[in-house]
């Protein structure tokens, strides 16, 4: 029979905090399959290995960030800090809104 890992063992192996492991377990977050023995979580080494492999594959398959995309025009509303400073300095630009 293989040795079962404790939450401390899993934390040491993954770099996660023990509390994070408990939080993920209670919130349905990403964790390897576990056993609940007497109110304590235990993990099989083979389940942990499979989970780590799947996490690695997810990380490798993420698309790369898109090149700098121009942002859409701002909606009217409160001016940005930069716009306020420019108004106080008496500078104007084409994209500044005027105060009434």
N, C-alpha and C positions, 0 to 999 in steps of 0.2 A: 504494500500500500504506500502510495506516495505521500510525502509530508505536505500538510496544508499550510499555506502562508497566512500570517496574521495581517491585520491592517498596517501594523508597523513595518512588517516585511515588505508589503506592497508599497508603502510610502517611501521606504529606503530604495526600492528598486526603481520607482518611477519619478521620484523627486516631488511627488505631491505631498501635501500636509495630511496628516491622519484625519483631521477634521474635514478636509476637502473630500476625502474618500467617503466618510459618513454622510456628508451633505449630498454628494452625488448619488449615493445609495438611496437616501430618503426622497430625493427629488427626481429620481429616474434618469440621472445623468449617465454619461459614458463610463462604464466600469466593466471589468471582466465578470463572467458568471461567478456567483459566490454562493456559499452555504451559510445559513444562519444557525449556528450551533449555540444554544444556551444564551441567546442575545448577543453573540459575538460573530462577526463576519470572518469567514475563512475562504481562502482562494486556492484553487488547484494551480500548480505551476503551469500545466499545459494550457489551461484557460487564460492565464495571464500572458503567456507567450503568444497565443493566438490573438488576443486583444491588442497587444503591443504591435504585432505585425499589421493588424487591420488599421491601427492608428497611423502607422508609418505609411501605409498605402494611401489612406485618405489625404495625408499631408502631401504626398508626392503627386497626387492627381489633381490638386487644386490648380485652377487656371492662374496664369500670371497676371499681375496688375496691368490694367490698361494704361496706355500712354496718357499723358496729361490731356484731359478732355476739357474743353471750354465749358464753364458753368453757365446755366441759363440766367437770363437777366433777373435781377432781384425784384421782388414784389414791392409795391409802394408800402411804406411804413416808417418806422423810426429810422433815422439815418445812422449809419455806422459811425464808430468813433473817428475813423479817418476822415469821413465827410464832415463831422462836426469841427474837427481841428482845422481842416482846410477852410471852412466857412469863417471861423474866427480869425484866421490869418489873412482873409480877404482874397484867397485864391479861389478860382472857379474852374471847374472842368465840365466837359460835356455831359457826363453821366450823373452830376449832382442834381438833386431836387431842390427847388426853391422853397423857402419858408414864406408863408403868407402873413 
